[in-house]
Amino acid sequence: MANGNVLAFFEHTSLFHPKHFTARSGFHRHVALEVGGNATVRQFKRKLDAAGVANVLMDHGAFLSLRFNDPNGLILEFMANIPPSLEYERTSRASAHSDLQQCLHYRQNWWRNAAGMK
């Protein structure tokens, strides 16, 4: 977006055929917001911990994310880009093409695999 904000869209790749997909899945109840850095994500974690709200902090290598549920069951995620480690960059570069091919293959064939078709 022009002002630097980010809106993430998630692709549904469950083991269910699309005709069985319903609006009640967690896929439709997930909102991810980018915040101003690692320190901000950790500050939100401290506040959630102090309030007794269950949450999960994950370091994905290139970004840090904090997930939790709001009182209505909406999955909220605060995320911040972080400088990737040299090890993350090395392994990412080494496996980028094979990771992409595996992802594309799964994305194109997941429903066949779920139905026991090859």
Sine and cosine of phi, psi and omega as CSV:
sin_phi,cos_phi,sin_psi,cos_psi,sin_omega,cos_omega
0.00,0.00,0.44,-0.90,-0.11,-0.99
-0.88,0.48,-0.53,0.85,-0.05,-1.00
-1.00,0.01,0.12,0.99,0.03,-1.00
1.00,-0.02,-0.10,1.00,0.06,-1.00
-0.96,0.29,0.41,-0.91,-0.02,-1.00
-0.82,-0.58,0.69,-0.72,0.10,-1.00
-0.86,-0.51,0.85,-0.52,-0.05,-1.00
-0.99,-0.15,0.66,-0.75,0.10,-1.00
-0.92,-0.40,0.68,-0.74,-0.04,-1.00
-0.93,-0.36,0.64,-0.77,0.00,-1.00
-0.99,-0.14,0.75,-0.66,0.00,-1.00
-0.98,0.22,0.88,-0.47,0.02,-1.00
-0.73,-0.68,0.69,0.73,0.01,-1.00
-0.95,0.30,0.00,-1.00,0.02,-1.00
-1.00,0.03,0.36,0.93,0.02,-1.00
-0.96,-0.29,0.60,-0.80,0.08,-1.00
-0.91,0.41,0.55,-0.84,-0.03,-1.00
-0.80,0.61,-0.51,0.86,-0.01,-1.00
-0.92,0.39,-0.31,0.95,0.02,-1.00
-0.99,-0.11,0.02,1.00,-0.02,-1.00
-0.96,0.27,0.76,-0.65,0.01,-1.00
-0.84,-0.54,0.38,-0.93,0.00,-1.00
-0.92,0.39,-0.12,0.99,-0.01,-1.00
-1.00,0.06,-0.04,1.00,-0.03,-1.00
-0.95,0.31,0.37,-0.93,0.04,-1.00
-0.87,0.49,-0.41,0.91,0.03,-1.00
-0.82,0.57,-0.62,0.78,-0.02,-1.00
-1.00,0.07,-0.07,1.00,-0.05,-1.00
-0.89,-0.46,0.52,0.85,-0.07,-1.00
-0.87,-0.50,0.85,-0.53,0.06,-1.00
-0.84,-0.54,0.83,-0.56,0.02,-1.00
-0.92,-0.39,0.75,-0.66,0.00,-1.00
-0.83,-0.56,0.75,-0.67,0.07,-1.00
-0.99,0.13,0.73,-0.68,0.00,-1.00
-0.89,-0.46,0.11,-0.99,-0.17,-0.98
-0.97,0.23,0.69,0.72,0.14,-0.99
0.90,-0.43,0.14,-0.99,-0.03,-1.00
-0.80,0.60,-0.71,0.70,-0.04,-1.00
-0.89,0.46,-0.59,0.81,0.01,-1.00
-0.93,0.37,-0.68,0.73,0.04,-1.00
-0.87,0.50,-0.72,0.70,-0.01,-1.00
-0.92,0.39,-0.52,0.85,0.06,-1.00
-0.91,0.40,-0.69,0.73,0.07,-1.00
-0.88,0.47,-0.63,0.78,0.03,-1.00
-0.87,0.49,-0.71,0.70,0.02,-1.00
-0.86,0.50,-0.66,0.75,0.01,-1.00
-0.91,0.41,-0.68,0.74,0.03,-1.00
-0.91,0.42,-0.67,0.74,0.03,-1.00
-0.87,0.49,-0.70,0.72,-0.01,-1.00
-0.90,0.44,-0.52,0.85,0.00,-1.00
-1.00,0.05,-0.04,1.00,0.01,-1.00
0.97,0.23,0.38,0.93,-0.01,-1.00
-1.00,-0.02,0.83,-0.55,0.03,-1.00
-0.89,0.46,0.67,-0.74,-0.03,-1.00
-0.43,-0.90,0.28,-0.96,0.01,-1.00
-0.75,-0.66,0.85,-0.53,0.07,-1.00
-0.98,-0.19,0.81,-0.59,-0.04,-1.00
-0.76,-0.65,0.74,-0.67,0.11,-0.99
-0.99,-0.13,0.94,-0.35,-0.04,-1.00
-1.00,-0.03,0.14,0.99,0.02,-1.00
0.99,-0.10,-0.74,0.67,0.02,-1.00
-0.93,-0.37,-0.21,0.98,0.09,-1.00
-0.48,-0.88,0.41,-0.91,0.01,-1.00
-0.95,-0.32,0.72,-0.70,0.01,-1.00
-0.76,-0.65,0.52,-0.85,0.03,-1.00
-0.79,-0.62,0.89,-0.45,-0.01,-1.00
-0.92,-0.39,0.59,-0.80,0.08,-1.00
-0.33,-0.94,0.24,-0.97,0.03,-1.00
-0.98,-0.22,0.64,-0.76,0.14,-0.99
-0.99,0.15,0.13,-0.99,-0.06,-1.00
-0.86,0.50,-0.36,0.93,0.01,-1.00
-1.00,-0.04,0.04,1.00,0.01,-1.00
1.00,-0.03,0.01,1.00,0.05,-1.00
-0.93,0.37,0.74,-0.67,0.04,-1.00
-1.00,0.09,0.89,-0.46,0.02,-1.00
-0.95,-0.31,0.58,-0.82,0.01,-1.00
-0.66,-0.75,0.80,-0.60,0.16,-0.99
-0.97,-0.23,0.74,-0.67,-0.02,-1.00
-0.68,-0.74,0.46,-0.89,0.04,-1.00
-0.62,-0.79,0.70,-0.71,0.10,-1.00
-0.93,0.36,0.66,-0.75,0.05,-1.00
-0.79,-0.61,0.47,-0.88,0.05,-1.00
-0.89,0.45,0.82,-0.58,0.00,-1.00
-0.94,0.35,0.55,-0.83,0.05,-1.00
-0.94,0.33,0.33,-0.94,0.04,-1.00
-0.88,0.48,-0.61,0.79,0.03,-1.00
-0.90,0.44,-0.68,0.74,0.02,-1.00
-0.88,0.47,-0.71,0.71,0.01,-1.00
-0.89,0.46,-0.68,0.74,-0.01,-1.00
-0.88,0.47,-0.77,0.63,-0.04,-1.00
-0.94,0.34,-0.56,0.83,0.03,-1.00
-0.90,0.43,-0.72,0.69,0.01,-1.00
-0.90,0.44,-0.65,0.76,-0.05,-1.00
-0.91,0.41,-0.52,0.86,-0.09,-1.00
-0.93,-0.37,0.10,1.00,-0.12,-0.99
-0.84,0.55,-0.75,0.66,-0.05,-1.00
-0.92,0.39,-0.70,0.72,-0.01,-1.00
-0.93,0.37,-0.60,0.80,0.05,-1.00
-0.89,0.46,-0.68,0.73,0.02,-1.00
-0.90,0.43,-0.70,0.72,0.01,-1.00
-0.88,0.47,-0.66,0.75,0.02,-1.00
-0.90,0.43,-0.68,0.73,0.01,-1.00
-0.89,0.45,-0.72,0.69,0.00,-1.00
-0.90,0.43,-0.66,0.75,0.03,-1.00
-0.88,0.48,-0.73,0.69,0.01,-1.00
-0.88,0.47,-0.71,0.71,-0.05,-1.00
-0.88,0.48,-0.60,0.80,-0.03,-1.00
-0.99,0.14,-0.33,0.95,-0.13,-0.99
-0.81,-0.58,0.11,0.99,-0.12,-0.99
-0.86,0.51,-0.63,0.78,-0.04,-1.00
-0.95,0.33,-0.52,0.86,0.08,-1.00
-0.91,0.42,-0.69,0.72,0.01,-1.00
-0.89,0.45,-0.65,0.76,0.00,-1.00
-0.91,0.41,-0.54,0.84,-0.01,-1.00
-1.00,0.05,0.00,1.00,0.00,-1.00
0.99,0.17,0.26,0.97,0.04,-1.00
-1.00,-0.07,0.49,-0.87,0.05,-1.00
-0.85,-0.52,0.00,0.00,0.00,0.00
